[in-house]
Amino acid sequence: MTQIPDGPVVVGVDGSPAGGAAIDWAARFAAERNLPLRLIYVFPFPSLAASVAPESLPTESELRPGFERMVSEAADRARKAAGGELVVSGTVIEGVPAEALIDESQRAGLVVLGSRGYGGFRGLLVGSVSVQVAAHAASPVVVVPPRGDGGGAGPVVVGVDGSELSEAAVGFAFEAASFRNAELVAISTWQVPAGLDLVPMQIDVEQFGADQDRALAESLAGYQERYPDVRVRRQVSLGSAAQVLLDAAADAQLIVVGSRGRGGFKGLLLGSVSQSVLHNANCPVAIIKDRATEE
């Protein structure tokens, strides 16, 4: 049973290197699970027309054939990347890219997009569209960098903190590792609260770490029974959750995190850990949502 909601895998098409890597990643994901792939190109014609002299801009009907050709070429690329049977559809939508993809997420099982399209600031690893979609989409979102998943040889890394979204992330990560025959690295972190060193008490770091590892093992047990083929490595570390995840994912093919952790403020759509991972990871990042939780 798949760990994503019902619906197609939706991928944003924009012609950028990261967008191409996103098409490849989404096509393999959809083919592995026998899911349909839906390609979306969003053209912000009204906003573009408002920013330049109208007479200098081709009409929408003149531009549309080129956009449709881009989607058709993306479909060919997706079929090649899938390496097998894949049901692909594509469309051109006039609108605001982030808003259109967020709307598509209401009916999607997963939304996949490149980390940064054309027009972004040089040096910015993740563009504004990716951040907006990751924050507001109803479905899980995967953001793919230009390098893709590095050939898919590394582990799947998942952050575990005991929250409901963390549990959903663990399920997604186990399924991904099973399909890719990859090792799963499950990471739990802890930090000494600021100012605790001023309190006259001692912390048994080794015992605390052992307790954390036991709790981590218990949270994974059910999934290990469901996915006995997945090799699991547990890691409990003292330090910043985002930095520990990024360090562990140096050679990973995928990082999976919940959109908000246990300590996040209610109403905060992306927590500090998921934001930091999204902005700094060199591999695809899956941001796991829960429709009931996010509403």
C-alpha positions in Angstrom: 0.0 0.0 0.0 1.4 3.4 -1.0 2.2 6.0 1.7 0.9 8.9 -0.3 -2.7 10.2 -0.8 -4.7 9.1 -3.8 -4.1 11.0 -7.0 -1.5 11.5 -9.7 2.1 12.6 -9.3 2.1 16.3 -10.4 5.3 17.8 -11.6 6.0 21.4 -12.5 7.6 22.0 -15.9 9.7 25.1 -16.5 12.6 24.1 -18.8 15.3 24.7 -16.1 18.0 22.1 -15.1 16.3 21.5 -11.7 13.0 21.3 -13.5 14.4 18.5 -15.8 15.8 16.6 -12.8 12.3 16.9 -11.1 10.7 15.4 -14.2 13.1 12.4 -14.1 12.6 11.9 -10.4 8.8 12.2 -10.6 8.7 9.8 -13.6 10.6 7.1 -11.7 8.5 7.6 -8.6 5.2 7.3 -10.6 6.4 4.3 -12.6 7.6 2.4 -9.5 4.1 2.8 -8.0 2.0 2.5 -11.2 0.7 6.0 -10.7 -0.2 8.5 -13.5 2.1 11.5 -14.0 0.6 14.9 -14.7 2.9 17.6 -16.2 2.0 21.2 -15.5 3.4 24.3 -17.2 2.1 27.5 -15.7 2.4 30.7 -17.7 1.9 34.0 -15.8 0.6 35.9 -18.8 -1.5 38.5 -17.1 1.4 39.6 -14.7 3.8 39.5 -17.6 1.5 41.6 -19.8 1.2 44.2 -17.0 5.0 44.6 -16.6 5.8 45.4 -20.3 4.3 47.4 -23.1 1.4 45.3 -24.4 2.3 45.9 -28.0 5.7 44.4 -27.5 4.4 41.1 -26.1 3.1 38.2 -28.3 -0.5 37.1 -27.6 -1.3 34.2 -25.5 -2.5 32.2 -28.6 0.9 32.9 -30.2 2.8 31.7 -27.2 0.8 28.6 -26.3 2.1 26.3 -29.0 5.6 26.8 -27.7 4.5 26.0 -24.2 2.6 22.9 -25.4 5.7 21.8 -27.2 7.7 22.1 -24.0 5.2 20.0 -22.1 5.3 17.4 -24.9 9.1 17.2 -24.8 8.8 16.9 -21.0 6.5 13.9 -21.4 9.0 12.2 -23.8 11.7 12.8 -21.2 9.5 11.4 -18.4 8.8 8.2 -20.4 12.5 7.7 -21.0 13.3 8.3 -17.4 10.6 5.8 -16.2 12.1 3.0 -18.3 8.8 1.3 -18.5 5.0 1.8 -18.7 3.9 5.3 -17.6 0.6 7.1 -18.1 1.5 10.7 -18.8 -0.7 13.7 -19.3 0.2 17.4 -19.6 -1.4 20.8 -19.7 -0.6 24.5 -20.0 -2.2 26.7 -17.4 -2.4 30.5 -17.4 -1.8 31.8 -13.9 0.6 32.3 -11.0 2.9 29.2 -10.8 2.8 28.7 -7.0 -0.9 29.2 -6.8 -1.6 26.8 -9.7 0.6 24.1 -8.2 -0.9 24.5 -4.8 -4.4 24.2 -6.4 -3.2 21.0 -8.2 -2.0 19.6 -4.9 -5.6 19.4 -3.7 -6.1 16.5 -6.1 -2.6 15.1 -6.3 -0.9 12.3 -4.4 2.4 14.1 -4.6 3.8 17.3 -6.1 7.3 17.4 -7.4 9.2 20.5 -8.6 12.7 21.7 -9.2 14.5 23.5 -6.4 15.0 26.7 -8.5 13.6 27.6 -11.9 14.8 30.3 -14.4 14.6 33.8 -13.1 15.8 33.1 -9.5 18.7 34.9 -7.9 22.1 33.4 -8.5 23.3 31.5 -5.5 19.8 30.9 -4.2 19.5 27.1 -3.7 15.7 27.1 -3.4 13.4 29.4 -5.3 10.3 31.2 -4.0 7.9 29.0 -5.9 9.3 25.8 -4.3 9.1 27.3 -0.9 5.5 28.5 -1.3 4.4 25.2 -2.7 6.2 23.2 0.0 4.5 25.4 2.7 1.0 25.6 1.3 0.4 22.4 -0.7 -2.2 19.9 0.6 -0.2 16.9 -0.6 3.4 15.8 0.2 5.9 17.8 -1.9 9.4 16.8 -3.2 11.8 19.5 -4.2 14.6 18.3 -6.5 18.0 20.0 -7.1 19.7 20.1 -10.5 21.8 17.1 -9.6 18.7 15.0 -9.0 19.2 12.1 -6.5 22.9 11.6 -7.4 22.1 8.4 -9.2 20.0 6.9 -6.5 22.8 4.9 -4.8 22.7 6.6 -1.4 20.5 6.0 1.6 17.1 7.5 2.4 17.4 9.8 5.5 14.4 10.5 7.7 14.0 12.8 10.7 12.1 11.3 13.6 10.7 13.4 16.5 7.6 11.5 17.6 5.1 13.9 16.1 2.2 12.8 13.9 3.9 14.3 10.8 7.1 12.6 11.7 5.3 9.2 11.8 3.9 10.0 8.3 7.4 10.9 7.2 8.7 7.6 8.5 6.1 5.7 6.4 7.0 7.6 3.3 10.7 7.0 3.9 10.3 3.3 4.4 8.3 3.0 1.2 10.8 5.0 -0.7 13.7 2.9 0.6 11.9 -0.3 -0.2 11.2 0.7 -3.8 14.8 1.9 -4.3 16.4 -1.0 -2.4 18.1 1.6 -0.3 19.3 1.7 3.3 17.1 3.8 5.6 18.8 6.1 8.1 16.4 7.2 10.9 17.7 10.1 12.9 16.5 11.4 16.2 18.2 14.4 17.8 18.2 16.2 21.1 19.6 19.4 22.6 20.4 20.6 26.1 17.9 23.5 26.7 19.6 26.9 26.9 20.4 27.9 30.5 20.2 24.3 31.8 23.9 24.4 32.5 23.1 27.1 35.2 20.9 24.7 37.1 22.6 22.6 39.7 21.8 19.2 38.2 23.6 16.6 36.2 22.5 15.0 32.9 23.6 11.4 32.2 24.2 11.9 28.5 24.8 8.3 27.8 21.6 7.2 29.5 19.6 9.9 27.8 21.0 8.8 24.4 20.1 5.2 25.2 16.5 6.2 26.1 16.3 8.2 22.9 17.5 5.2 20.9 15.0 2.9 22.6 12.2 5.3 21.8 13.4 5.6 18.2 13.5 1.8 17.8 9.9 1.5 19.1 8.7 4.2 16.6 10.2 2.2 13.7 9.2 -1.3 14.8 5.9 -1.4 13.0 7.3 -0.2 9.8 10.2 -2.7 10.0 7.7 -5.5 10.2 5.8 -4.0 7.2 9.0 -3.5 5.2 11.3 -6.4 6.2 13.5 -5.8 3.1 14.6 -2.4 4.2 17.9 -2.2 6.0 17.6 0.3 8.9 20.3 2.3 10.7 19.3 4.3 13.7 21.2 7.4 14.7 20.7 9.4 17.9 22.7 12.6 18.0 23.1 15.6 20.3 22.9 18.8 18.2 20.8 20.8 15.8 18.2 18.6 14.1 18.6 20.4 10.7 22.4 20.2 10.8 22.5 16.6 11.9 20.1 15.7 9.1 22.1 17.6 6.5 25.4 16.0 7.7 23.9 12.5 7.5 22.5 13.2 4.1 25.8 14.2 2.5 25.6 11.1 0.2 21.8 10.5 0.5 19.4 10.1 -2.4 16.5 11.5 -0.4 15.8 13.4 2.8 12.3 13.0 4.3 10.9 15.4 7.0 7.6 16.4 8.3 6.5 19.9 7.5 6.4 20.8 11.2 8.0 19.1 14.1 6.8 18.5 17.7 8.0 21.9 18.8 6.5 24.0 16.0 4.0 26.7 16.6 0.4 25.9 15.6 -0.4 27.5 12.3 3.2 27.5 11.2 3.2 25.8 7.8 6.9 25.0 7.6 8.9 24.5 10.7 12.5 25.7 11.2 14.0 22.2 10.6 12.1 21.6 7.4 12.9 25.1 6.1 16.6 24.7 6.9 16.8 21.3 5.2 14.9 22.5 2.2 17.2 25.5 1.7 20.5 23.6 2.3 20.2 20.0 1.1 22.0 18.8 -2.0 19.6 16.0 -2.7 15.8 15.8 -3.1 13.8 16.7 0.0 10.4 15.3 0.7 8.2 17.5 2.9 5.4 15.4 4.3 2.0 16.9 5.0 -1.1 15.5 6.5 -4.3 17.0 5.0 -6.2 16.6 8.3 -3.3 18.2 10.3 -2.6 21.0 7.9 -6.2 22.2 7.6 
